[in-house]
Amino acid sequence: LRSKGPRVADMGAATSALKNVGYSTQKQVVIKSWSLTLLYYSIVAIVLAYVVGFSIVLKKGYQASTPAAGSVAVKVKGVSVKRQPGNVAEPFVLYDATDLTVYDNGGVFIATNIMRTEQARGRCLGTYHDEACIPGGPDVNNCTEGFLSRTGMQTGHCNASKVQPGMHRCEVIGWCPGEPEEDEISPLGNVGNFTLFLRTNVKFPGMQDADGKTLEFTNANGTVPTFGWNLFSLNDILGFGGIRYEDIQATGADVVMNIYFDCDLDLGMEKCGPRLPFEVVRLDTPNSELSRGYNMRWLSAVSFVPDVESAPDAVFDAGGDTRAVVKAFGPRIRVQITGQGRRWDLMRLTTTLGAGLALLGVATLVVDLLLLYVLPLKHTYQGLKYQMYGAEEEEGVTTGSASEEEPLLGVGG
């Protein structure tokens, strides 16, 4: 006869494994305790206050939002004057906004201090410290013919300077005279009172009106330049960021101006507008010796006869080209638009409520943790909450603990 031992052993192992597999169901246990009841409903009240008061009311959880997208066109106007002490023939020079303003896609630059150097092609002495030389010096880069320094191409000659007695500098071929190494501090007057007109256009993609058109804000349609709304002085804009005009007029500043929108579109577009005052932040480091402030250069076409008296160290080419180099310091204002538009949305409200009400489970979790692991009768609570009903009970065989309890499936009489 064939042995049945291995087959019986396999069946026993399978039966044992099946007995360890179970289905868990909910069991309601009522604990008569006023302290636990008070704790539970206190947590429930806190969660409901958070969901309704914070998530829905304060954070507008009933509204869908879309980022604001738009542009700002800047127009600067004003007149400035630069004093020229000692110049009897021309004691001052007038500049308007066209002379001092540079526009780009990201904002505007307004010059508050300028250095103008009229130049012509020729030979002259270098003006930077690394173009100083010692006649017969051992440095191989000291006035080396063909070497390109910051002022031009060196000729290999080390000449005495007529402008700076006792100094020798390398002669160069280039635009003469070279720009001075030291910046001139001679701020322009009245630039702080220049006005900036901001024409703002903002759209809220995905938000349409009854005709299907994208909702849009503009401060130019049907309005006139109005101080404090779409017209500001340079002093005003700098003041929004706590920047004093007097602190930046000589060296300039790199500034970003953020125009922020937070529009409740349920109230209508007439209630939509930018938040005032604008957020203005200075990007450069005011106290840095390496790179502070902001400056830029531009060229102006100019026709003049080079004057040897004004540039005694220069020899100009006959009939050569001429130009004027302007090095300007001032605030570079970068303009950006941020923000959002909000409108009622049932899906957003449903999502906010669902996420908030799920937090109600925190109250049950906290009370259960106290019952099962902290309070003195925790073992009794564990026996009440977790109860096992096995296969023996289904066959009518009860264990000692189960015989003292009511039948779980209603069997008995």
Disulfide bonds with the S-S distance in Angstrom:
Cys124-Cys176 2.22
Cys133-Cys158 1.95
Cys143-Cys170 2.05
Cys263-Cys272 1.95
